[in-house]
Amino acid sequence: MGTHRNLSSRVIGVHGLPGPVISLIQEQAEVRGLARDPLPAVTHGLRTDEVDAGGRWFGRGRARRHAVELLLTPDVLVVTERDPDRDRDPDAQVTFHRLQQLEVTASAAGGEPGMTLLSTPLGSTERGVRVVPSDGGPETARFLEALVDAADRCRRVTGVPSSRMPADDFAREYH
């Protein structure tokens, strides 16, 4: 008996999101106080599917699926987490991260590729860490590079104090 975990990442666009997810993003953007709908401004998108095939003693175990979608705009990162097998997942979550507050690093949690996001999501009062697993493929590397570049550009434009900027060492590992 064991657990098998399979990760796959791919490029997505807003047109590839299910209608209920689009509605959830638009609704939460309004609730969180964003000035506009972020979806028309999306420049890059990445979806990571994680399948956990848990073993059982008798019978077949049911595979659990989990999807994380990252949508990058010029000033906000939209992160959705949901069960892709449920049309209207009541546990689906959407968070918005302002790029000037976002610190991004490549993570190797347990030796697996992915990325770590450190920020204060809109509507929250505390900084938090989110680890997004990935398969480490070229799509993930391109998205990561675009995310780091956009966050750097946003910090330069908004004049974030240098004490709040991530160390330059983090950005070099993506180039």
For each residue, the residues with C-beta under 8 A, 3 or more apart:
1: 55 56 57
2: 55
3: 52 53 54 55
4: 52 53 55
5: 50 51 52 53
6: 50 51 53
7: 48 49 50 51 112 133 134 135
8: 48 49 135
9: 46 47 48 49 134 135 137 139 140
10: 46 47 139
11: 44 45 46 47 139 142 143
12: 16 17 45 46 47 69
13: 16 42 45
14: 17 22 39 40 42 45 71
15:
16: 12 13 45 47
17: 12 14 21 22 25 69
18: 21 22 87
19: 22 23
20: 23 24 87 88 89 92
21: 17 18 24 25 69 80 82 92
22: 14 17 18 19 25 26 39
23: 19 20 26 27
24: 20 21 27 28 80 92 94
25: 17 21 22 28 29 38 39 71 78 80 94
26: 22 23 29 30 37 39
27: 23 24 30 31
28: 24 25 31 32 94 96
29: 25 26 32 34 36 37 38 96
30: 26 27 33 34
31: 27 28 123
32: 28 29 96 122 123
33: 30 122 123
34: 29 30 37 38 76 96 122
35:
36: 29 41
37: 26 29 34 40
38: 25 29 34 41 42 71 73 76 78 96
39: 14 22 25 26 42 71
40: 14 37
41: 36 38 73 74
42: 13 14 38 39 45 71 72 73 78
43: 72 73 74 146 150
44: 11 71 72 142 143 146 147
45: 11 12 13 14 16 42 69 70 71 72 143
46: 9 10 11 12 69 70 134 139 140 143
47: 9 10 11 12 16 67 68 69 70
48: 7 8 9 67 68 69 70 132 133 134 135 140
49: 7 8 9 65 66 67 84
50: 5 6 7 65 66 67 68 133
51: 5 6 7 63 64 65 66
52: 3 4 5 63 64 65 66
53: 3 4 5 6 61 63
54: 3 61 62 63 64
55: 1 2 3 4 61
56: 1 59 60 61
57: 1
58:
59: 56
60: 56
61: 53 54 55 56
62: 54
63: 51 52 53 54
64: 51 52 54
65: 49 50 51 52 83 84 85
66: 49 50 51 52 81 82 83 84
67: 47 48 49 50 80 81 82 83 84
68: 47 48 50 79 80 81 132 133
69: 12 17 21 45 46 47 48 78 79 80 82
70: 45 46 47 48 77 78 79 132 143 147
71: 14 25 38 39 42 44 45 77 78 79 80
72: 42 43 44 45 77 78 143 146 147 150
73: 38 41 42 43 76 77 78
74: 41 43 99 150 154
75: 98 99 100 154
76: 34 38 73 96 97 98 99
77: 70 71 72 73 96 97 99 102 117 147
78: 25 38 42 69 70 71 72 73 94 95 96 97
79: 68 69 70 71 94 95 96 97 117 130 132
80: 21 24 25 67 68 69 71 92 93 94
81: 66 67 68 92 93
82: 21 66 67 69 86 89 91 92 93
83: 65 66 67 86 89 91 92
84: 49 65 66 67
85: 65
86: 82 83 89
87: 18 20
88: 20
89: 20 82 83 86 92
90:
91: 82 83
92: 20 21 24 80 81 82 83 89
93: 80 81 82
94: 24 25 28 78 79 80
95: 78 79 121 122 130
96: 28 29 32 34 38 76 77 78 79 121 122 123
97: 76 77 78 79 101 102 117 119 120 121 122
98: 75 76 101 102 119 122 154
99: 74 75 76 77 102 150 151 154 155
100: 75 151 154 155 158 160
101: 97 98 119 120 160 164
102: 77 97 98 99 117 118 119 147 151
103: 117 118 119 151 166 170
104: 115 116 117 118 144 147 148 151 166 170
105: 115 116 118 166 170 173
106: 113 114 115 116 144 173 174
107: 113 114 115 116 131
108: 111 112 113 114
109: 112 114 116 131 133
110:
111: 108
112: 7 108 109 133 136
113: 106 107 108 133 134 135 136 140
114: 106 107 108 109 131 132 133 134 136
115: 104 105 106 107 131 132 134 140 144 147
116: 104 105 106 107 109 129 130 131 132
117: 77 79 97 102 103 104 129 130 131 132
118: 102 103 104 105 127 128 129
119: 97 98 101 102 103 127 128
120: 97 101 124 125 126 127 128
121: 95 96 97 124 128
122: 32 33 34 95 96 97 98
123: 31 32 33 96
124: 120 121 128
125: 120
126: 120
127: 118 119 120
128: 118 119 120 121 124
129: 116 117 118
130: 79 95 116 117
131: 107 109 114 115 116 117
132: 48 68 70 79 114 115 116 117
133: 7 48 50 68 109 112 113 114
134: 7 9 46 48 113 114 115 137 140
135: 7 8 9 48 113 140
136: 112 113 114 140 141
137: 9 134 140 141
138: 141 142
139: 9 10 11 46 142 143
140: 9 46 48 113 115 134 135 136 137 143 144
141: 136 137 138 144 145 174
142: 11 44 138 139 145 146
143: 11 44 45 46 70 72 139 140 146 147
144: 104 106 115 140 141 147 148 174
145: 141 142 148 149 174 175
146: 43 44 72 142 143 149 150
147: 44 70 72 77 102 104 115 143 144 150 151
148: 104 144 145 151 152 170 171 174
149: 145 146 152 153
150: 43 72 74 99 146 147 153 154
151: 99 100 102 103 104 147 148 154 155
152: 148 149 155 156 171
153: 149 150 156 157
154: 74 75 98 99 100 150 151 157 158
155: 99 100 151 152 158 160 165
156: 152 153 159
157: 153 154
158: 100 154 155
159: 156
160: 100 101 155 164 165
161: 164 165
162: 165
163:
164: 101 160 161
165: 155 160 161 162
166: 103 104 105 170 171
167: 170
168: 171 172
169: 172 173
170: 103 104 105 148 166 167 173
171: 148 152 166 168 174 175
172: 168 169 175
173: 105 106 169 170
174: 106 141 144 145 148 171
175: 145 171 172
